[in-house]
Amino acid sequence: GENVEQHPSTLSVQEGDSAVIKCTYSDSASNYFPWYKQELGKRPQLIIDIRSNVGEKKDQRIAVTLNKTAKHFSLHITETQPEDSAVYFCAASIGWGGGSQGNLIFGKGTKLSVKP
Amino acid sequence: DGGITQSPKYLFRKEGQNVTLSCEQNLNHDAMYWYRQDPGQGLRLIYYSQIVNDFQKGDIAEGYSVSREKKESFPLTVTSAQKNPTAFYLCASSTGGGRGANQPQHFGDGTRLSIL
């Protein structure tokens, strides 16, 4: 089955710097890659997602890149702010049909700390 | 205001007791999911349901049971067979994908279960 590895497990940056979190997946059939942000004790919130028919997607200070050949995708946060501090999870799914139920397989998370 | 409501926020279980966690959504979503979150771990899938009166085991279903009698409700029972139930439980829903498609999953605020 699908396996998702996420690195690093912790990341500390200065306010204003960029942060990059990387994930690799094992199943080449995966075609949907969301990223979630989870603040302490709260629900995970979808911040951006990408499908396998595109290589990059941006939303203001957040971008995700996908390399299907290497089977990895990354989250890029520019101009980091203290409110970006949270745990970030990547996930992958091979979609519905052909025996798959579209379930997400999550990485173990990256705790991002942005120091003022 | 549409969303996913989980209750209770905190729950304590005694030895040998079954407890039920509630999850209700008013988003008209077909698919619903239950995840378990442990410190330092990603989200692990317990059960999922694509449609009313149907549900499937996820990766860690042992010691848990669910029902899906109504589209908006997907309660999770943690049975006495689950020997290590202390965790943060998250419910999610999505529109479902149909064949080959994925739609984002939206999460509730979670229930924190502890052993007395």
Boltz contact constraints between the chains, C-beta under 6 A:
constraints:
  - contact:
      token1: [A, 32]
      token2: [B, 102]
      max_distance: 6.0
  - contact:
      token1: [A, 43]
      token2: [B, 107]
      max_distance: 6.0
  - contact:
      token1: [A, 43]
      token2: [B, 109]
      max_distance: 6.0
  - contact:
      token1: [A, 44]
      token2: [B, 107]
      max_distance: 6.0
  - contact:
      token1: [A, 46]
      token2: [B, 104]
      max_distance: 6.0
  - contact:
      token1: [A, 89]
      token2: [B, 42]
      max_distance: 6.0
  - contact:
      token1: [A, 93]
      token2: [B, 102]
      max_distance: 6.0
  - contact:
      token1: [A, 95]
      token2: [B, 100]
      max_distance: 6.0
  - contact:
      token1: [A, 95]
      token2: [B, 102]
      max_distance: 6.0
  - contact:
      token1: [A, 96]
      token2: [B, 97]
      max_distance: 6.0
  - contact:
      token1: [A, 96]
      token2: [B, 99]
      max_distance: 6.0
  - contact:
      token1: [A, 97]
      token2: [B, 99]
      max_distance: 6.0
  - contact:
      token1: [A, 97]
      token2: [B, 100]
      max_distance: 6.0
  - contact:
      token1: [A, 102]
      token2: [B, 97]
      max_distance: 6.0
  - contact:
      token1: [A, 102]
      token2: [B, 102]
      max_distance: 6.0
  - contact:
      token1: [A, 103]
      token2: [B, 45]
      max_distance: 6.0
  - contact:
      token1: [A, 106]
      token2: [B, 42]
      max_distance: 6.0
  - contact:
      token1: [A, 106]
      token2: [B, 43]
      max_distance: 6.0
  - contact:
      token1: [A, 107]
      token2: [B, 42]
      max_distance: 6.0
  - contact:
      token1: [A, 108]
      token2: [B, 41]
      max_distance: 6.0
  - contact:
      token1: [A, 108]
      token2: [B, 42]
      max_distance: 6.0
  - contact:
      token1: [A, 109]
      token2: [B, 42]
      max_distance: 6.0
